[in-house]
Amino acid sequence: MRRKNRRRKAYIFYIVFGLMFAAIFVTNYFQANAQNNSSNQTNNKSISHEKLSQQVKGDKQEKEMTQKQLEKATAWRNEQEKNKKLDSTSEKTAAAQPATTTPSTTSNQETNSNASNSQASTQENNEKTVYLTFDDGPAAFSDEIIALLEQYQFDATFFLIDGNIRKYPDAVKLMVQSGSAVGLHSVSHDKDLFYASASSVLGELEQNRQTLLEISGINSFLMRTPYGSVPHMKEDYKQKVKENGYIMWDWNIDSKDWYYKDGRYVDTVIQQIEAKGDNGGPFVILLHERKETLKHLPRLLEYLSTKGYVGKAIDPSMEPVQF
């Protein structure tokens, strides 16, 4: 009897001990999982925050890089305009000097011809013409831009990126049907890739042109380089594209819609036009196919229309505006 009681007590002891051990094991297991989950959540938050910081930093660097490039381009353009004014002043001074010899018939013809060209140039400049140019398209809302242009009876010029042409082929066709001009704006739109060499510049333009021809039926040689031609388009690059028939266009009014991304870009355009005066044209205005640009485009078109400007598309026969 005593042996049975001892065995029974031993069984009970082992059962109780086993249950206690199992309870301790289960408790430790769940505590470890809870700690791991908390650690994973902390790590995920840290990774997410790090990615966000990197993205913000990347956007800021790209914005600063673009700003610096366009500031260089503006400085270059201002220097060119200054040189042109000096040349013009020199020519006027020379013309005011009395002639020391009797001009020949040929000289008279050349003088008359130069006067005619000067008058024609003045008449062309006096015509209040504006060339709206949109970079980086087409986009999902290109049709809305075109509808606004048609509403104000404006034509424009669209410099298109290769991948976007394939992504929005109907938008490209609509541009052509509306009477606007279409041109090339690279494949990569990457400064390091596009400007790596004369061959890389020409290669991207060739692919861009073939894609545009395939989609729209337009074999366009109008082009605008990413971020404008200064300072990355070297002289041998320019010569290469010219030899292959491409016509490079920059601009003389930067809306800075890429920078402001709101209605301030319209004020910037108006200020530049009024500073140049009515005889400062024709104006080639840099815009981008952005939602923010579209939102405030009616105000710009209203201003231009009220001031009597005519919106035209760039023609390949025109002398291009370059930095």
C-alpha positions as CSV (number, residue, x, y, z in Angstrom):
1,M,0.0,0.0,0.0
2,R,2.8,2.3,0.9
3,R,4.6,1.5,-2.4
4,K,1.4,2.4,-4.3
5,N,1.1,5.7,-2.5
6,R,4.8,6.5,-3.3
7,R,4.3,5.7,-7.0
8,R,1.2,7.8,-7.1
9,K,3.0,10.7,-5.5
10,A,5.9,10.3,-7.9
11,Y,3.6,10.3,-10.9
12,I,1.9,13.4,-9.7
13,F,5.3,15.1,-9.1
14,Y,6.4,14.3,-12.6
15,I,3.2,15.5,-14.2
16,V,3.3,18.8,-12.2
17,F,7.0,19.3,-13.1
18,G,6.2,18.6,-16.8
19,L,3.4,21.0,-16.9
20,M,5.6,23.7,-15.2
21,F,8.4,23.1,-17.7
22,A,5.9,23.3,-20.7
23,A,4.4,26.5,-19.3
24,I,7.9,28.1,-19.0
25,F,8.8,27.0,-22.6
26,V,5.6,28.4,-24.1
27,T,6.0,31.7,-22.2
28,N,9.6,32.1,-23.4
29,Y,8.6,31.2,-27.0
30,F,5.9,33.9,-27.2
31,Q,8.2,36.5,-25.6
32,A,10.9,35.8,-28.1
33,N,8.5,36.1,-31.0
34,A,7.1,39.4,-29.6
35,Q,10.7,40.8,-29.4
36,N,11.5,39.7,-33.0
37,N,8.3,41.3,-34.3
38,S,9.1,44.5,-32.5
39,S,12.6,44.4,-33.8
40,N,11.4,43.8,-37.4
41,Q,8.9,46.6,-37.2
42,T,11.6,49.0,-35.9
43,N,14.0,47.8,-38.7
44,N,11.2,48.3,-41.4
45,K,10.5,51.8,-40.1
46,S,14.2,52.6,-40.2
47,I,14.5,51.2,-43.8
48,S,11.4,53.1,-44.9
49,H,12.7,56.3,-43.3
50,E,16.1,55.8,-45.0
51,K,14.5,55.3,-48.4
52,L,12.4,58.4,-48.0
53,S,15.4,60.4,-47.0
54,Q,17.4,59.1,-50.0
55,Q,14.5,60.0,-52.4
56,V,14.2,63.5,-50.9
57,K,17.9,64.0,-51.1
58,G,18.0,62.7,-54.7
59,D,15.2,65.1,-55.8
60,K,17.0,68.0,-54.1
61,Q,20.3,67.2,-55.9
62,E,18.5,66.8,-59.3
63,K,16.8,70.2,-58.8
64,E,20.1,71.9,-57.8
65,M,21.9,70.3,-60.8
66,T,19.2,71.5,-63.2
67,Q,19.3,75.0,-61.7
68,K,23.0,75.2,-62.0
69,Q,22.9,74.1,-65.7
70,L,20.2,76.6,-66.6
71,E,22.0,79.4,-64.8
72,K,25.1,78.6,-66.9
73,A,23.0,78.6,-70.0
74,T,21.4,81.9,-69.1
75,A,24.8,83.5,-68.4
76,W,26.1,82.2,-71.8
77,R,23.0,83.6,-73.6
78,N,23.3,87.0,-71.9
79,E,26.9,87.2,-73.0
80,Q,26.0,86.3,-76.6
81,E,23.3,89.0,-76.6
82,K,25.8,91.5,-75.2
83,N,28.3,90.7,-77.9
84,K,25.6,91.1,-80.6
85,K,24.6,94.5,-79.2
86,L,28.3,95.6,-79.3
87,D,28.6,94.4,-82.9
88,S,25.4,96.2,-83.8
89,T,26.8,99.4,-82.2
90,S,30.0,99.1,-84.1
91,E,28.2,98.6,-87.4
92,K,26.1,101.7,-86.8
93,T,29.2,103.8,-86.0
94,A,30.9,102.6,-89.1
95,A,27.8,103.4,-91.2
96,A,27.8,107.0,-89.8
97,Q,31.4,107.6,-91.0
98,P,31.6,109.6,-94.3
99,A,32.7,107.5,-97.3
100,T,36.3,108.2,-98.4
101,T,35.8,106.6,-101.9
102,T,33.1,106.7,-104.4
103,P,31.1,103.4,-104.1
104,S,30.8,101.2,-107.1
105,T,27.6,99.9,-108.6
106,T,28.3,96.5,-106.9
107,S,28.7,98.2,-103.5
108,N,25.4,100.1,-104.0
109,Q,23.7,96.8,-104.7
110,E,25.2,95.2,-101.7
111,T,24.1,98.1,-99.5
112,N,20.6,98.0,-100.9
113,S,20.4,94.3,-100.3
114,N,21.6,94.6,-96.7
115,A,19.1,97.3,-96.1
116,S,16.3,95.1,-97.5
117,N,17.4,92.2,-95.3
118,S,17.5,94.5,-92.3
119,Q,14.0,95.8,-93.0
120,A,12.7,92.2,-93.5
121,S,14.4,91.2,-90.2
122,T,12.8,94.2,-88.4
123,Q,9.4,93.4,-89.8
124,E,9.7,89.8,-88.7
125,N,10.8,90.9,-85.2
126,N,8.0,93.5,-85.1
127,E,5.5,90.7,-85.7
128,K,4.3,89.6,-82.2
129,T,5.1,86.0,-82.6
130,V,5.6,83.5,-79.7
131,Y,6.8,79.9,-79.9
132,L,5.5,77.8,-77.1
133,T,7.7,74.7,-76.7
134,F,6.9,71.8,-74.5
135,D,9.6,69.3,-73.4
136,D,9.5,65.8,-71.9
137,G,6.2,64.6,-73.4
138,P,4.0,63.2,-74.5
139,A,2.0,62.6,-71.3
140,A,-1.3,61.2,-70.3
141,F,-2.8,64.7,-70.3
142,S,-1.3,65.9,-73.6
143,D,-4.7,66.0,-75.1
144,E,-5.8,68.6,-72.5
145,I,-2.8,70.8,-73.4
146,I,-3.7,70.6,-77.1
147,A,-7.3,71.4,-76.4
148,L,-6.3,74.6,-74.6
149,L,-4.0,75.6,-77.5
150,E,-6.8,75.1,-80.0
151,Q,-9.2,77.1,-77.8
152,Y,-6.8,80.1,-78.0
153,Q,-5.9,79.3,-81.6
154,F,-2.2,78.7,-80.8
155,D,0.2,76.2,-82.3
156,A,3.1,74.9,-80.4
157,T,6.2,72.7,-80.7
158,F,6.6,69.5,-78.7
159,F,10.0,68.0,-78.1
160,L,9.3,64.3,-77.2
161,I,11.2,61.6,-75.3
162,D,11.5,58.2,-77.0
163,G,9.9,56.1,-74.4
164,N,7.0,58.5,-73.9
165,I,6.3,58.4,-77.6
166,R,5.7,54.6,-77.4
167,K,3.7,54.9,-74.2
168,Y,1.3,57.6,-75.5
169,P,1.2,57.1,-79.3
170,D,-2.3,58.6,-79.7
171,A,-1.1,61.8,-78.0
172,V,1.7,62.2,-80.6
173,K,-0.8,61.7,-83.5
174,L,-3.1,64.3,-82.0
175,M,-0.2,66.8,-81.8
176,V,0.4,66.3,-85.5
177,Q,-3.3,66.5,-86.4
178,S,-3.7,69.8,-84.4
179,G,-1.0,71.6,-86.5
180,S,1.7,71.7,-83.9
181,A,5.2,70.6,-84.6
182,V,6.9,67.6,-83.1
183,G,10.7,67.2,-82.4
184,L,13.2,65.1,-80.6
185,H,14.3,65.2,-77.0
186,S,16.5,62.1,-76.5
187,V,16.0,58.6,-75.4
188,S,17.5,58.6,-71.9
189,H,17.2,62.3,-70.9
190,D,20.2,61.5,-68.8
191,K,23.1,64.0,-68.8
192,D,25.8,61.4,-68.3
193,L,24.5,59.0,-71.0
194,F,23.3,61.5,-73.6
195,Y,26.5,63.7,-73.5
196,A,29.0,60.9,-73.1
197,S,30.3,61.4,-76.7
198,A,29.3,62.7,-80.1
199,S,28.3,59.1,-81.0
200,S,26.0,58.8,-78.0
201,V,24.3,62.1,-78.9
202,L,23.7,61.1,-82.5
203,G,22.7,57.6,-81.5
204,E,19.9,58.8,-79.2
205,L,18.7,61.3,-81.8
206,E,18.6,58.6,-84.5
207,Q,16.6,56.2,-82.3
208,N,14.3,59.0,-81.2
209,R,13.7,60.1,-84.8
210,Q,13.0,56.6,-86.0
211,T,10.5,56.0,-83.2
212,L,8.7,59.3,-84.0
213,L,8.6,58.4,-87.7
214,E,7.1,55.0,-86.9
215,I,4.4,56.3,-84.6
216,S,3.4,59.6,-86.3
217,G,4.7,59.3,-89.9
218,I,6.7,62.6,-89.4
219,N,10.4,62.4,-90.1
220,S,11.4,65.3,-87.9
221,F,14.9,66.7,-87.5
222,L,14.0,69.4,-85.0
223,M,15.7,68.7,-81.7
224,R,16.3,70.0,-78.3
225,T,19.0,68.5,-76.0
226,P,18.3,67.6,-72.4
227,Y,18.7,70.7,-70.2
228,G,19.6,72.8,-73.2
229,S,22.8,72.9,-75.2
230,V,25.0,74.7,-72.7
231,P,27.4,73.7,-71.3
232,H,27.4,70.0,-72.4
233,M,27.0,70.2,-76.2
234,K,30.7,70.4,-77.3
235,E,31.5,71.9,-80.6
236,D,32.2,68.5,-82.2
237,Y,28.9,67.3,-80.9
238,K,27.1,70.3,-82.6
239,Q,29.0,69.7,-85.8
240,K,28.1,66.0,-85.8
241,V,24.4,66.6,-85.4
242,K,24.4,69.4,-88.0
243,E,26.2,67.2,-90.5
244,N,23.4,64.7,-90.1
245,G,20.7,67.2,-90.7
246,Y,19.5,67.9,-87.2
247,I,18.3,71.4,-86.2
248,M,19.1,72.2,-82.6
249,W,16.8,74.6,-80.7
250,D,17.2,76.2,-77.3
251,W,15.0,79.0,-75.9
252,N,15.2,82.7,-74.9
253,I,12.5,82.7,-72.2
254,D,12.7,80.1,-69.4
255,S,9.3,79.8,-67.7
256,K,11.0,77.8,-64.8
257,D,7.9,75.7,-64.5
258,W,10.2,72.8,-63.7
259,Y,11.4,74.8,-60.7
260,Y,8.2,76.6,-59.3
261,K,5.7,73.8,-60.2
262,D,2.9,76.4,-59.7
263,G,1.4,79.6,-61.1
264,R,4.6,81.6,-60.5
265,Y,5.9,80.3,-63.8
266,V,3.3,82.4,-65.7
267,D,4.5,85.5,-63.8
268,T,8.1,84.7,-64.8
269,V,7.2,84.5,-68.5
270,I,5.3,87.8,-68.4
271,Q,8.2,89.6,-66.6
272,Q,10.7,88.4,-69.2
273,I,8.5,89.3,-72.1
274,E,7.8,92.8,-70.8
275,A,11.5,93.3,-69.9
276,K,12.5,92.5,-73.5
277,G,9.7,94.7,-75.0
278,D,7.5,94.1,-78.1
279,N,10.5,94.3,-80.4
280,G,12.4,91.6,-78.5
281,G,10.8,88.7,-80.2
282,P,10.2,86.2,-81.6
283,F,10.0,84.6,-78.2
284,V,10.8,80.9,-77.7
285,I,9.3,79.9,-74.4
286,L,10.5,76.8,-72.5
287,L,7.7,74.8,-70.9
288,H,7.2,71.2,-69.8
289,E,4.4,68.7,-70.0
290,R,3.6,68.8,-66.3
291,K,0.2,68.7,-64.6
292,E,1.2,72.0,-62.8
293,T,2.0,73.6,-66.1
294,L,-1.3,72.6,-67.6
295,K,-3.2,73.9,-64.6
296,H,-2.0,77.5,-65.1
297,L,-1.6,77.4,-68.9
298,P,-4.9,79.2,-69.5
299,R,-3.7,82.3,-67.7
300,L,-0.5,82.4,-69.8
301,L,-2.5,81.9,-73.1
302,E,-5.0,84.6,-72.0
303,Y,-2.1,87.1,-71.4
304,L,-0.5,86.4,-74.7
305,S,-3.8,86.6,-76.6
306,T,-4.7,89.9,-74.9
307,K,-1.3,91.3,-75.8
308,G,-1.8,90.4,-79.5
309,Y,0.8,87.6,-79.7
310,V,0.4,84.9,-82.3
311,G,1.4,81.4,-81.3
312,K,3.2,79.5,-84.1
313,A,4.9,76.2,-84.4
314,I,8.6,76.0,-85.2
315,D,9.4,75.5,-88.9
316,P,12.5,73.6,-90.0
317,S,13.3,76.5,-92.4
318,M,13.7,79.0,-89.6
319,E,17.0,80.1,-88.1
320,P,17.1,78.3,-84.7
321,V,17.4,80.1,-81.4
322,Q,20.5,78.8,-79.7
323,F,22.5,79.7,-76.6
